[in-house]
Amino acid sequence: MDHGLVDLNRFLVISVLAGASVAAGVQGRGRQTATRLPAEATGKGKFEEIDAYIEAQMQRLKIPGVSLAIVEGEQVMHLGGFGRSRPGGSAPSAQTPFFICSLTKSVTALAVMQLVEAGTIELDAPVQRYLSWFRVADPQASAEITVRHLLHQTSGLPASAGEMALADFDDSPDAGERQARELVTMELAHPVGAAFEYSNANYNVLGLIIEAATGEGYAKYVEKRIFSPLGMDHTTASLDEARQDGLALGHRYWFGRPVAVANMPLPHGSLPSGQLISTAEDMARYLLALLNGGRYGEAQVLSRAGIAELQRGAAAVQVMGLSLGQYGMGWFVDEIGGKKLVWHSGTNPDFAAYMALLPEQKKGIVLLFNADHHWMNPVLSDFGGRVTALLAGEKPAPVPFVGLIPWVLRGLLVIPAFQIAGVVATLWLSGRWRRYPERRPAGGRKWMHVLLPLVPNLLIASSLRPMLGTRRRYLQLYMPDVAWITQICGSLALVWSVVRTRLILGAWRRRSAPAGGIGSRGDR
């Protein structure tokens, strides 16, 4: 999540308008395929409506591949694989690994609660009890931030702190600690405990607390205490192991179309917040444990009370003045049809994920996608939410404006086209005025030719600001098309604002030049 890109949001508004003109240019939808359990194993096809909806949305959003799992009671009820796990390949199976992105946060929160129940960690203990070196810019705030604040994302750490870590590809063993130590210069976005702000930095620090409290690496701890007891044999923190196991190939959206990308670098310091790899089947076992008081088969990974604490809404989530439920510990908490909904989505540059629990109905769902983009996160979260509504027996309700986002991404290329058209039109107009002085506008009308075009040009130029700041690498990684369009069009708009103004003013000055005086001193 990121709610601070004001200038890029302005760029988004321009792109919405531009995108409308290319709506008719979208190509036809390709055929998707699905692999399913036999009908008798899934309640005689009672999940066909969900499968059909997923296929339709994949075609609409051009999602390469999706892996699905649905659980109910104490059973895995339905597994599905749709599309392609890689270009030219087959549909993903229930055992095909995907990055689960920020679904990782719930695993980290579960690990912390295990240690709380073991008496190793205290929820309301300051972070400095476990990481004595932990500091932010404010010394008093540094001492006030607790483990609970990190879990509830109310520490005050800004979203940007986590974003910068996502673009840091240091693969040394101490990458996470180095990044956390660099928070010593970080100004908090809010007073400690005052407000929710989603930041990967919170969960990266929790991973370090787990390591400090246990003396084990984060990956080793969650494998031994969570994955192994639950039989999650295809879940790992190792990219090499996942590739050997048939890891799906990720895709990055460029102008609304997925482009396969291999060998994406991995931000090792952000492992506890969003870099675990799993499968639909393994995540189904995980959801079953969470639905059944921490128990799966003979394994008890957490007490029933501990599970309830993880899923208890504690921090109000406000986005642009709108209430979006609450945040628990690695979970968003809301309602659907008057019943409790516990969910989380996840975003990587080339993978996305969504999972939800309906505790009162004892149902759960996970969707894994092998494509993503910063601006596609709300689209794919809406996708997951609508599938969850179908599972809950509710009619999916669209989220306003989310459906525009794919069109906006497709319409980005209209921006440079309009700019080029503007350059051509200005050169033609200024040349015409030079040849025919009597056609030049007079009075206030002439200034409209200068000032009105400056508004969109300067607006586009202002979108360069984020690209010059600390988020530049993150933006290039998570929204490459927007980043490059912003840099190219923003730079062109900035230069053209000056050049165009000089061209127009130069054409006017020729009005007072003597006849036949082209090239005279007054033309400069």
URZIHU-V377785 format. One record per helix or strand of 2 or more residues. SS is the DSSP state (H for helix, E for strand). FROM is the first residue (numbers start at 0). TO is the last residue. If there is no record, write none. Layout:
SS|FROM|TO + SS|FROM|TO
//
This chain:
H|5|24 + E|33|35 + H|38|41 + H|47|60 + E|64|71 + E|74|82 + E|97|98 + H|100|116 + H|126|129 + H|138|143 + H|146|151 + H|158|165 + H|174|184 + H|199|213 + H|217|226 + H|238|243 + E|250|253 + E|256|259 + H|267|273 + E|276|277 + H|279|290 + E|294|295 + E|298|299 + H|303|309 + E|314|318 + E|321|326 + E|331|335 + E|338|346 + E|351|357 + E|362|368 + H|373|390 + H|401|434 + H|436|438 + H|443|461 + H|464|467 + H|471|477 + H|479|511 + H|520|522
//
